[in-house]
């Protein structure tokens, strides 16, 4: 499967209205619970900081979208 994100990019969840901004760490292999076959290159491990506490989450890459920020103009 095509990788949509690179490590270090900022992402948020698509479905959540007030989603926290997270940083992509890496891609991980997940296994189907019934069959046990690996799903490669489709799950992303992300890190978010909540009140100074580091939390690591794993999402399917189709549930995330990039956060774009405008660059500040330098005069």
Secondary structure, DSSP 8 states (H G I E B T S, - for coil): ------TT-EEEESS-TT---EEEEEEEEEE-TTT--EEEEEEEEEEEEETTEEEEEEEEGGGEEE---------
